């Protein structure tokens, strides 16, 4: 059985034909109407009326009941026979998409489906479907999404390539990498052409020709500007001040902000600032290299200190160093690509285009999966040249509404993941239209999450945002929230790249220090009239400190977040940006990004020990094997949160195409 989006179990075509043959032998072909129930069983209209009764829906209230008025017959789930007819219509459409009747290689005009089906019509359609050639590669690989282009499947991409080959001219789109470039440069028309190639019924020859012409023109122009050399990032001042910056003042403090700002998507009940003040602070930009370099150096040092200070997880430690002598001799590398048990549903997704591998598992929360990951190649026009930048990201959604257990936190994470490509591209091009500068890249990485935060109002839901890219010989990371990033160097050493966004206790009763008011997120909280909230038991050791806005109904664990707009603007959505120059020895290094489901049961040092052990056991270990094993061990150690682990070789991030 194949479950449709309508909740109907479509039977296999051979089982469908068996049911149809039985009905055809017992009923008049021309006069008998037929439909399908939710279980995938065919039923005639006469059988439906006999089973559920033409008076089964008699109105029982007031005047109507006395007159014996009735509505159409309905089954036990309130479905009418018209609903059954719609089910059958969608089932036929489902079969059509599984065979080559909708394929360009079958020169047959496919008629629109009727709203009502006689047995004769249904038999004719079933015969046609049964005789049509099947589409090839109907397997998991064929239907799996293309990581870098999530609207595409591998099978659909192959069909698109075949179509382009049949219409190709000199200097036209013809390869997988060409399609990826056009997906980035003209997303709307590339997706339109993909749909036209895979389902010609959606368009006509004129639409197809026009779309192809637009894409080929853009492609031809892009090829002339495509750079085949790495991006050179200059350590110079921003040279487009009059375009992207303007001076503003908030509470007597003057600074520069972006001229391109999205307004805060919610009302603000905060005595210390207006929405205009908040937007100015969130969209603060830098213009001088000295200021940016100081921020980058300070952020990287804080990341190193924070990850080094973490205490080890005792449960993870037992997995690394078991007491059982026999277990000590067992290799740590697990051959695992899919786990399914009562609580966890884990799988690994690898991208052949980008080299990324992401392992994700639901863990054991009462809600479903709220993590999202995305990886893509973004073709940015920087300093007059088009440069392909590989971007990988992890988003961890959360829900503050304890009355909802429907993974409501998924929506802000999903939306941010879907909008990252266009938002990042726009900011990178805006800030680096003259020269590509460290200041421009820093500004783009810092305010891209602010743009994502303003896509939609989320009162009680929010998300973290962690993304990374390589420009030339420089690795850049932007972080909002408590996801984690670190670089594993070829020699086995670790370069921490992020600090979990957290609040520090300022109360000595809760292992705090008043000086902690100067810590970055504490300072932002006080500046925006937020307050620290301590748990009488869990906060005794200085942890589990929460933040609460002036009129917010509850406190949140976040110190920075996308969403959570009912907190009156006390949580910043600005990315904390770090930057690491890459050396020749980093060619075989790789990047690890993970959600807090992994760090809940493993410190960075413990994950590094596991990684180095796995690499020693298998020197040619793949990113997929590493991601799957990190997830497997953190889950086995006891993590009860959603877990996402992405591994990406740095040589794949810095490749030019």
Buried (B, 14 or more C-beta within 10 A) or exposed (E): EEEBEEEBBBBEBEEBBEBBEEBBEEBEBEEBBBBBBBEBBBBBBEBBBEEBEEEBBEBEEEEEEEEEEBEEBBBEEEBBBEBBBBBBBBBBBBBBEBBBBBBBEEEEEEEEBEEBBBBBBBBEBBEBBEEBEEBEEEEEEBEEBBBBBBBBBBBBBBBBBEBBEEBEEEEBBBEBEBBBBBBBBBBEBBBBBBBBBBBBEEBEEEEBEEBBEBBBEBBEEBEEEBBEEBBEBBEBBBBBEEBBBBEBEBEEEEBBBBEBBBEBBBEBEBEBBEBBBBBBBBBBBBBEBEEBBEBBEEBBEBBBEBBEEBEEBEBBBBBBEEEEEEEEEEEBBBEBBEBEEEEBBBBBBBBEBBBBBBBBBBBBBEBBBBBBBBBBBBBBBBBEBBBBBBBBBBBBBBBBEEEEEEBBBBBBBBBBBBBBBEBBBBBBBBBBBBBBBBBBBBBBBBBBBBBBBBBBEBBBBBBBBBBBBBBBBBBBBBBBBBBBBBBBBEEEEBBBBBBBBBBBBBBEEBEBBEEBBEBBBBEBBBBBBBBBBBEEEEBBEBBBBBBBBBBBEBBBBBBBBBBBBBBBBBBBBBBBBBBBEBEEEBEEBBBBBBBBBBBBBBBBBBBBBBBBBBBEEEEEBBBBBBBBBBBBBBBBBBBBBBBBBBBBBBBBBBBEB
